[in-house]
Amino acid sequence: MTATQHRALVRLEDLHPLSDPTAVLQAAEWLFGNGIPFGFHVTARYLDPTAITPAESRRMFRYTHSPL
């Protein structure tokens, strides 16, 4: 009888055009270096949730606005 193996991976979520690319790279390098399987969830459009006025609530950021 063999032992049951459970497999999992880490999913980095809520990555958007204003995410810090250095922080994402550091997380990915650490996970890879420790042999931890991982994936990404990338949001192509980002609506600012901290908007105060209706005009601000329509602010949308795309990857063309990315810090990369």
Summary of the structure (lengths in Angstrom):
residues: 68
radius of gyration: 17.1
end to end distance: 51.0
largest distance: 63.5
contacts: 125
relative contact order: 0.25
helix: 29%
strand: 25%
